[in-house]
């Protein structure tokens, strides 16, 4: 390292030589003094430059190489990518940029600490070097992400990259032995190919990131290749998120309510609150499109609160108009139920609008029960004790553990419309629907069938003993203002009189 006193030593040496030269007899040549001075300065300059070069080499090495993994650093791998793009452009070759992202790495970090996590990353890096072709350029991007760059030969195309991706996933996903622990971790891979899907480093990396995100959304431990449609869909998703946030702030969303009927009497016994969005730029956006985006981006939390409050506000307005309001079901996302203050906020809204809890039904999907069954069970029991009715939504399309029906305080089971849609022509769907209804009844649960559109479907569901149904056969979802004039609601109020 550079001596921090070098400049002082040089100054003192030069000063001392000058003093000596001034005291020497005239017959003594000053040439000897300054020759000595030149030698001293040359020695210290050489030593300084040698130390400087060593420090510079060390800094450059740290910049170029990641100390943890031994791979190229994030900075250097991006420089390598830029150079490879220039080379491929000159040689008319293709370049594959493969982003590898570890699955559930945070879980290991949280459970065993960052030291174990760092050692696991180092082991993953070693396996990547082993399994990738010798000509591959490999770098560590930080976190749990790696980048593999591969210039493709003329005979290497998508099938080759598919085979390589599968091989990498297989090797990386094998067990690791770290700090006396046996750890298992998977990975997802996103691939973008130059020049078709990115002419510069930034675009290529962005598209590869987009592809790995799609791979994770598809269930993880898999690979995905970026294509043009993915880019267009991603751009639309970003636009939907932006416009949805604005719609929430401007309260330009609408609540509609679809009647639920007793299948034997065809009288209205409840309604389901449904969110509708007609945007000035995007047009009518289906909940099937914008709800998943809201869940991925966190917008679902303020959106869910808005739905509860708007529903309660409408109930209060109807009651003031003298309209008999049946129980209203509201879909509740997993993100909402996971919030520690969910029940507190719900009770605050019920109190604010003076709504009887018996007028509220909460529908939950099976996924939340899998993710955090213990906490979810406590919450559902508290809600049930308050008089809120509970329904398990889309039953049969998820994990469908029978213990949910046996151990949790549900009142209703909703059969997904995917079964009802084909119940007449598909014997397996009919058999499954019949089995779900029989099982639910044996556990003292009522069954709701959604998506009923024909008399044939209605007849079969009646034959199977289904209790409640909803669908276009009975009524479409109604705006809050037109609800009072709906024949079913009119009949409900006449019956109440």
C-alpha positions as CSV (number, residue, x, y, z in Angstrom):
1,X,0.0,0.0,0.0
2,X,1.1,3.6,-0.5
3,X,3.1,5.1,2.4
4,X,1.0,8.1,3.6
5,X,4.3,9.9,4.7
6,X,6.0,9.6,1.3
7,X,5.5,13.2,0.4
8,X,7.0,14.3,3.8
9,X,10.0,12.1,3.3
10,X,10.7,13.4,-0.2
11,X,10.3,17.0,1.0
12,X,12.7,16.5,3.9
13,X,15.3,14.8,1.7
14,X,15.3,17.6,-0.9
15,X,15.5,20.2,1.9
16,X,18.4,18.4,3.6
17,X,20.3,18.1,0.3
18,X,19.9,21.8,-0.3
19,X,21.3,22.6,3.1
20,X,24.2,20.3,2.6
21,X,24.9,21.8,-0.8
22,X,24.9,25.3,0.7
23,X,27.5,24.3,3.4
24,X,29.9,22.5,1.1
25,X,33.2,24.2,0.1
26,X,33.1,25.9,-3.3
27,X,35.5,23.3,-4.7
28,X,32.9,20.5,-4.0
29,X,30.6,20.1,-7.1
30,X,26.9,20.4,-6.5
31,X,26.4,17.9,-9.3
32,X,27.1,15.1,-6.8
33,X,24.5,16.4,-4.4
34,X,21.7,16.7,-7.0
35,X,22.7,13.3,-8.5
36,X,22.2,11.8,-5.0
37,X,18.9,13.7,-4.8
38,X,17.8,12.3,-8.2
39,X,18.6,8.7,-7.0
40,X,16.5,9.2,-3.9
41,X,13.6,10.6,-5.8
42,X,13.8,7.8,-8.4
43,X,13.7,5.2,-5.6
44,X,10.7,6.7,-3.9
45,X,8.9,7.3,-7.2
46,X,9.4,3.7,-8.3
47,X,8.2,2.5,-4.9
48,X,5.2,4.7,-5.1
49,X,4.2,3.7,-8.6
50,X,4.7,0.0,-7.7
51,X,2.3,0.3,-4.8
52,X,-0.1,2.4,-6.8
53,X,-0.2,-0.3,-9.5
54,X,-0.8,-3.0,-7.0
55,X,-3.7,-1.1,-5.4
56,X,-5.1,-0.3,-8.8
57,X,-4.9,-4.0,-9.8
58,X,-6.6,-5.0,-6.5
59,X,-9.4,-2.5,-7.0
60,X,-9.9,-3.5,-10.6
61,X,-10.1,-7.1,-9.6
62,X,-12.7,-6.4,-7.0
63,X,-14.7,-4.4,-9.6
64,X,-14.5,-7.2,-12.2
65,X,-14.9,-10.2,-9.9
66,X,-17.5,-10.9,-7.3
67,X,-15.8,-11.9,-4.0
68,X,-18.6,-14.1,-2.8
69,X,-19.1,-16.3,-5.9
70,X,-15.8,-15.8,-7.9
71,X,-17.9,-15.0,-11.0
72,X,-17.9,-11.8,-12.9
73,X,-19.4,-8.9,-10.9
74,X,-22.6,-7.2,-11.9
75,X,-20.6,-4.3,-13.4
76,X,-18.2,-6.5,-15.3
77,X,-20.9,-8.9,-16.7
78,X,-22.7,-5.9,-18.1
79,X,-19.4,-4.8,-19.8
80,X,-19.0,-8.3,-21.1
81,X,-22.5,-8.2,-22.5
82,X,-21.8,-4.9,-24.3
83,X,-18.7,-6.4,-25.9
84,X,-20.4,-9.6,-26.9
85,X,-23.2,-7.6,-28.6
86,X,-20.7,-5.7,-30.6
87,X,-18.9,-8.9,-31.5
88,X,-22.1,-10.7,-32.5
89,X,-23.2,-7.7,-34.6
90,X,-19.9,-7.8,-36.5
91,X,-20.1,-11.6,-37.0
92,X,-23.8,-11.8,-37.6
93,X,-24.3,-14.2,-34.7
94,X,-27.0,-14.7,-32.0
95,X,-26.4,-14.2,-28.3
96,X,-28.5,-15.7,-25.5
97,X,-28.9,-13.8,-22.3
98,X,-30.1,-16.2,-19.6
99,X,-31.2,-14.8,-16.2
100,X,-31.2,-17.4,-13.5
101,X,-33.2,-16.6,-10.3
102,X,-33.2,-19.0,-7.3
103,X,-36.6,-20.0,-6.0
104,X,-37.4,-19.3,-2.4
105,X,-33.9,-18.2,-1.5
106,X,-35.2,-15.7,1.0
107,X,-36.7,-18.5,3.0
108,X,-33.3,-20.1,3.5
109,X,-31.7,-16.7,4.4
110,X,-34.5,-16.0,6.9
111,X,-34.3,-19.5,8.4
112,X,-30.6,-20.1,8.7
113,X,-29.0,-16.7,8.3
114,X,-27.1,-14.8,5.7
115,X,-23.8,-16.6,6.3
116,X,-25.4,-19.9,5.2
117,X,-27.2,-18.1,2.4
118,X,-23.9,-16.7,1.1
119,X,-22.2,-20.1,1.2
120,X,-25.2,-21.5,-0.7
121,X,-24.8,-18.9,-3.4
122,X,-21.1,-19.8,-3.7
123,X,-22.1,-23.4,-4.2
124,X,-24.7,-22.5,-6.8
125,X,-22.0,-20.5,-8.7
126,X,-19.7,-23.5,-8.7
127,X,-22.4,-25.7,-10.2
128,X,-23.2,-23.1,-12.8
129,X,-19.6,-23.1,-13.9
130,X,-19.6,-26.9,-14.1
131,X,-22.9,-27.3,-16.0
132,X,-22.6,-24.4,-18.5
133,X,-20.6,-24.7,-21.7
134,X,-16.9,-23.6,-21.4
135,X,-17.5,-20.6,-23.7
136,X,-20.3,-19.3,-21.5
137,X,-19.7,-16.0,-19.7
138,X,-21.2,-16.2,-16.2
139,X,-21.8,-13.4,-13.7
140,X,-23.5,-12.7,-10.4
141,X,-26.1,-10.0,-10.5
142,X,-26.7,-9.7,-6.8
143,X,-29.4,-11.1,-4.5
144,X,-30.3,-14.5,-5.8
145,X,-29.8,-13.8,-9.5
146,X,-27.1,-14.9,-12.0
147,X,-26.6,-14.1,-15.7
148,X,-25.3,-16.5,-18.3
149,X,-24.2,-15.2,-21.7
150,X,-23.8,-17.6,-24.6
151,X,-22.8,-16.8,-28.2
152,X,-24.7,-19.3,-30.3
153,X,-23.2,-21.2,-33.2
154,X,-25.1,-21.6,-36.4
155,X,-26.4,-25.0,-35.4
156,X,-27.5,-23.9,-31.9
157,X,-31.0,-22.6,-31.8
158,X,-34.0,-22.7,-29.4
159,X,-34.0,-26.5,-28.9
160,X,-30.3,-26.3,-27.8
161,X,-31.2,-23.5,-25.3
162,X,-34.2,-25.5,-24.0
163,X,-31.9,-28.5,-23.4
164,X,-29.3,-26.4,-21.6
165,X,-32.0,-24.7,-19.5
166,X,-33.4,-28.0,-18.4
167,X,-29.9,-29.3,-17.6
168,X,-29.0,-26.2,-15.5
169,X,-32.3,-26.3,-13.6
170,X,-31.7,-30.0,-12.9
171,X,-28.1,-29.5,-11.6
172,X,-28.8,-26.4,-9.6
173,X,-31.9,-28.0,-8.0
174,X,-30.0,-30.9,-6.5
175,X,-29.3,-30.9,-2.7
176,X,-26.5,-28.8,-1.1
177,X,-24.6,-29.6,2.0
178,X,-23.8,-26.3,3.8
179,X,-22.8,-25.9,7.4
180,X,-23.9,-29.4,8.3
181,X,-27.3,-28.6,6.7
182,X,-28.8,-30.3,3.7
183,X,-30.5,-27.6,1.7
184,X,-32.7,-27.8,-1.4
185,X,-33.4,-24.9,-3.7
186,X,-34.7,-24.6,-7.2
187,X,-34.3,-22.0,-9.9
188,X,-36.2,-20.4,-12.7
189,X,-34.6,-19.2,-16.0
190,X,-35.6,-16.4,-18.3
191,X,-34.0,-16.2,-21.8
192,X,-33.8,-13.4,-24.3
193,X,-32.0,-13.7,-27.6
194,X,-30.0,-11.0,-29.5
195,X,-30.8,-9.5,-32.0
196,X,-34.4,-10.7,-32.2
197,X,-35.5,-9.5,-28.8
198,X,-33.0,-6.8,-27.8
199,X,-30.4,-4.9,-29.8
200,X,-28.7,-3.4,-26.7
201,X,-27.7,-4.7,-23.3
202,X,-30.4,-2.8,-21.4
203,X,-33.2,-4.1,-23.6
204,X,-31.8,-7.7,-23.6
205,X,-31.5,-7.7,-19.8
206,X,-35.0,-6.2,-19.3
207,X,-36.5,-8.8,-21.6
208,X,-34.7,-11.7,-19.9
209,X,-35.9,-10.4,-16.5
210,X,-39.4,-10.3,-17.9
211,X,-39.1,-13.9,-19.0
212,X,-37.8,-15.2,-15.7
213,X,-40.7,-13.4,-14.0
214,X,-43.1,-15.3,-16.2
215,X,-41.3,-18.5,-15.4
216,X,-41.8,-17.9,-11.7
217,X,-45.5,-17.1,-12.3
218,X,-45.8,-20.4,-14.2
219,X,-44.9,-22.3,-11.1
220,X,-41.1,-21.9,-10.7
221,X,-38.4,-24.5,-11.4
222,X,-38.9,-23.9,-15.1
223,X,-37.7,-21.7,-18.0
224,X,-39.3,-19.2,-20.3
225,X,-38.3,-17.5,-23.5
226,X,-39.1,-13.9,-24.1
227,X,-41.3,-13.2,-27.1
228,X,-42.9,-10.2,-28.6
229,X,-46.4,-11.0,-27.2
230,X,-44.9,-11.1,-23.7
231,X,-43.6,-7.6,-24.2
232,X,-47.0,-6.3,-25.3
233,X,-48.7,-8.0,-22.5
234,X,-46.2,-6.6,-20.0
235,X,-46.8,-3.1,-21.3
236,X,-50.5,-3.6,-21.0
237,X,-50.2,-4.9,-17.5
238,X,-48.1,-1.8,-16.5
239,X,-50.8,0.4,-18.1
240,X,-53.5,-1.4,-16.2
241,X,-51.7,-1.0,-12.9
242,X,-51.2,2.7,-13.5
243,X,-54.8,3.3,-14.6
244,X,-56.2,1.2,-11.8
245,X,-54.4,3.2,-9.2
246,X,-55.8,6.4,-10.7
247,X,-59.3,4.9,-10.9
248,X,-59.1,4.0,-7.2
249,X,-58.1,7.5,-6.3
250,X,-60.7,9.0,-8.5
251,X,-63.4,6.5,-7.4
252,X,-64.2,5.7,-11.0
253,X,-64.7,2.0,-10.3
254,X,-68.2,0.6,-9.8
255,X,-69.8,-2.0,-7.7
256,X,-72.4,-4.4,-9.2
257,X,-74.4,-7.0,-7.4
258,X,-75.5,-10.4,-8.8
259,X,-78.5,-12.1,-7.1
260,X,-78.1,-15.6,-5.7
261,X,-81.3,-17.7,-5.7
262,X,-82.7,-20.7,-4.0
263,X,-82.7,-23.3,-6.8
264,X,-86.0,-24.8,-5.6
265,X,-88.0,-21.7,-5.1
266,X,-85.9,-19.4,-7.4
267,X,-86.3,-16.6,-4.8
268,X,-83.4,-14.3,-4.1
269,X,-81.5,-15.3,-1.0
270,X,-78.4,-13.2,-1.3
271,X,-76.1,-11.2,-3.6
272,X,-72.5,-11.2,-4.6
273,X,-70.6,-7.9,-4.8
274,X,-68.7,-7.7,-8.0
275,X,-66.2,-5.0,-9.1
276,X,-66.6,-3.4,-12.5
277,X,-64.2,-1.1,-14.3
278,X,-64.8,0.9,-17.5
279,X,-61.7,3.0,-18.2
280,X,-61.6,6.0,-20.5
281,X,-58.4,4.7,-22.2
282,X,-58.5,1.0,-21.8
283,X,-62.2,0.5,-22.2
284,X,-64.0,-2.2,-20.2
285,X,-61.4,-4.2,-18.3
286,X,-62.4,-7.7,-17.0
287,X,-61.8,-8.5,-13.3
288,X,-60.2,-11.7,-14.5
289,X,-57.5,-9.4,-16.0
290,X,-57.1,-6.6,-13.5
291,X,-57.5,-8.5,-10.2
292,X,-54.4,-10.7,-10.7
293,X,-52.4,-7.6,-11.6
294,X,-53.8,-5.9,-8.4
295,X,-52.7,-8.9,-6.4
296,X,-49.2,-8.9,-7.9
297,X,-48.6,-5.2,-7.4
298,X,-50.2,-4.7,-4.0
299,X,-53.0,-2.6,-5.3
300,X,-55.4,-5.3,-4.0
301,X,-55.1,-4.1,-0.4
302,X,-56.5,-0.6,-0.9
303,X,-58.8,-2.0,-3.6
304,X,-60.2,-4.6,-1.2
305,X,-60.8,-2.0,1.5
306,X,-62.6,0.2,-1.1
307,X,-64.9,-2.7,-2.1
308,X,-65.9,-3.4,1.5
309,X,-66.6,0.3,2.2
310,X,-68.6,0.8,-1.0
311,X,-70.7,-2.3,-0.4
312,X,-71.5,-1.1,3.2
313,X,-72.3,2.3,1.9
314,X,-74.8,0.9,-0.7
315,X,-76.4,-1.3,2.0
316,X,-76.9,1.7,4.2
317,X,-78.4,3.7,1.3
318,X,-80.8,0.8,0.3
319,X,-81.9,0.5,3.9
320,X,-82.7,4.2,4.1
321,X,-84.8,3.7,0.9
322,X,-86.7,0.9,2.7
323,X,-85.3,-1.9,0.5
324,X,-84.9,-5.3,2.2
325,X,-81.3,-6.2,1.7
326,X,-80.3,-9.9,1.6
327,X,-76.8,-11.0,2.8
328,X,-74.1,-9.8,0.4
329,X,-71.0,-11.9,-0.3
330,X,-67.6,-10.2,-0.9
331,X,-64.5,-11.9,-2.3
332,X,-61.5,-11.5,0.0
333,X,-57.9,-11.9,-1.3
334,X,-55.2,-13.8,0.5
335,X,-53.2,-10.6,0.8
336,X,-56.1,-9.0,2.7
337,X,-56.6,-11.9,5.1
338,X,-52.8,-11.9,5.9
339,X,-52.9,-8.4,7.2
340,X,-52.9,-8.3,11.0
341,X,-55.3,-5.4,11.1
342,X,-57.8,-7.0,8.6
343,X,-60.5,-7.9,11.2
344,X,-60.0,-4.6,13.1
345,X,-60.6,-2.6,9.9
346,X,-63.6,-4.7,9.0
347,X,-65.2,-4.2,12.4
348,X,-64.5,-0.5,12.2
349,X,-66.4,-0.3,8.8
350,X,-69.3,-2.4,10.1
351,X,-69.5,0.0,13.1
352,X,-69.2,3.1,10.9
353,X,-72.1,2.1,8.6
354,X,-74.1,0.3,11.3
355,X,-74.2,-2.9,9.3
356,X,-75.4,-6.1,11.0
357,X,-72.6,-8.7,10.5
358,X,-75.2,-11.3,9.5
359,X,-75.6,-9.3,6.3
360,X,-72.0,-10.0,5.3
361,X,-70.6,-13.2,3.7
362,X,-66.9,-13.4,3.1
363,X,-65.6,-15.7,0.3
364,X,-62.1,-17.0,0.5
365,X,-60.1,-19.1,-1.9
366,X,-58.3,-22.4,-1.1
367,X,-54.8,-20.9,-1.7
368,X,-54.9,-18.8,1.5
369,X,-55.7,-21.9,3.6
370,X,-52.6,-23.7,2.2
371,X,-50.3,-20.7,2.8
372,X,-51.1,-20.0,6.4
373,X,-53.6,-22.5,7.7
374,X,-53.2,-21.8,11.5
375,X,-53.5,-18.0,11.4
376,X,-56.3,-18.3,8.8
377,X,-58.3,-20.7,11.0
378,X,-58.1,-18.3,13.9
379,X,-59.3,-15.4,11.8
380,X,-62.2,-17.4,10.3
381,X,-63.3,-18.6,13.7
382,X,-63.4,-15.0,15.0
383,X,-65.4,-13.9,12.0
384,X,-67.8,-16.8,12.3
385,X,-68.4,-16.0,16.0
386,X,-69.3,-12.4,15.0
387,X,-72.1,-13.7,12.8
388,X,-70.3,-13.3,9.5
389,X,-71.0,-16.2,7.1
390,X,-68.1,-17.8,5.3
391,X,-67.8,-19.5,1.9
392,X,-64.9,-21.4,0.3
393,X,-64.8,-20.1,-3.2
394,X,-63.9,-21.9,-6.5
395,X,-63.9,-25.3,-4.7
396,X,-62.4,-28.0,-6.8
397,X,-60.0,-25.9,-8.8
398,X,-57.2,-25.6,-6.2
399,X,-55.8,-27.9,-3.6
400,X,-59.2,-29.0,-2.3
401,X,-58.2,-30.6,1.0
402,X,-61.3,-32.1,2.7
403,X,-59.9,-31.0,6.1
404,X,-60.9,-27.4,5.2
405,X,-64.5,-28.4,5.1
406,X,-64.3,-30.5,8.3
407,X,-62.2,-28.3,10.5
408,X,-62.9,-24.7,9.5
409,X,-66.2,-22.8,10.2
410,X,-67.5,-22.5,6.6
411,X,-71.2,-22.2,5.9
412,X,-71.1,-22.5,2.1
413,X,-69.1,-24.3,-0.6
414,X,-69.0,-22.5,-4.0
415,X,-68.6,-24.8,-7.0
416,X,-66.5,-23.1,-9.7
417,X,-68.3,-22.3,-13.0
418,X,-65.7,-24.4,-14.9
419,X,-67.6,-27.5,-13.7
420,X,-71.0,-26.0,-14.2
421,X,-70.2,-24.9,-17.8
422,X,-69.8,-28.5,-19.0
423,X,-72.0,-30.3,-16.5
424,X,-74.5,-31.3,-19.2
425,X,-72.1,-32.7,-21.8
426,X,-69.2,-33.8,-19.6
427,X,-69.9,-36.8,-17.4
428,X,-66.8,-36.4,-15.3
429,X,-67.8,-32.8,-14.5
430,X,-71.2,-33.9,-13.6
431,X,-69.9,-36.7,-11.4
432,X,-67.5,-34.3,-9.6
433,X,-70.3,-31.7,-9.1
434,X,-72.6,-34.4,-7.7
435,X,-69.8,-35.7,-5.3
436,X,-69.0,-32.2,-4.0
437,X,-72.7,-31.5,-3.3
438,X,-73.1,-34.9,-1.5
439,X,-69.9,-34.4,0.5
440,X,-70.8,-30.8,1.5
441,X,-74.3,-31.8,2.6
442,X,-72.9,-34.6,4.8
443,X,-70.9,-31.9,6.6
444,X,-73.9,-29.7,7.0
445,X,-72.7,-27.2,4.4
446,X,-74.8,-25.5,1.7
447,X,-73.7,-25.5,-1.9
448,X,-73.6,-22.6,-4.3
449,X,-73.2,-23.2,-8.0
450,X,-72.0,-20.2,-10.0
451,X,-72.3,-19.6,-13.8
452,X,-75.7,-21.2,-14.4
453,X,-76.8,-20.2,-17.9
454,X,-79.2,-22.9,-19.1
455,X,-82.3,-24.8,-17.9
456,X,-80.5,-28.1,-18.5
457,X,-77.8,-27.1,-16.0
458,X,-80.5,-26.0,-13.5
459,X,-82.3,-29.3,-13.9
460,X,-79.2,-31.3,-13.2
461,X,-78.2,-29.2,-10.2
462,X,-81.7,-29.6,-8.7
463,X,-81.4,-33.3,-9.3
464,X,-78.1,-33.4,-7.4
465,X,-79.7,-31.3,-4.5
466,X,-77.6,-28.1,-5.0
467,X,-79.0,-25.4,-2.7
468,X,-78.2,-22.0,-4.3
469,X,-77.2,-20.8,-7.7
470,X,-76.2,-17.7,-9.5
471,X,-75.7,-16.9,-13.2
472,X,-77.2,-15.2,-16.3
473,X,-80.1,-17.7,-16.3
474,X,-81.5,-15.8,-13.3
475,X,-79.9,-12.3,-13.5
476,X,-76.8,-10.5,-14.6
477,X,-74.9,-8.3,-12.2
478,X,-76.8,-5.2,-11.5
479,X,-75.7,-1.6,-10.8
480,X,-76.5,-0.3,-7.4
481,X,-79.0,2.3,-8.8
482,X,-81.0,-0.3,-10.7
483,X,-81.1,-2.9,-8.0
484,X,-84.4,-1.7,-6.5
485,X,-86.2,-2.3,-9.8
486,X,-84.9,-5.8,-10.3
487,X,-87.8,-8.3,-10.3
488,X,-86.0,-10.6,-7.8
489,X,-85.4,-7.8,-5.4
490,X,-88.9,-6.6,-5.8
491,X,-90.2,-10.1,-5.1
492,X,-87.9,-10.3,-2.1
493,X,-89.4,-7.0,-0.7
494,X,-92.9,-8.1,-1.4
495,X,-92.3,-11.3,0.5
496,X,-90.8,-9.3,3.4
497,X,-94.0,-7.2,3.6
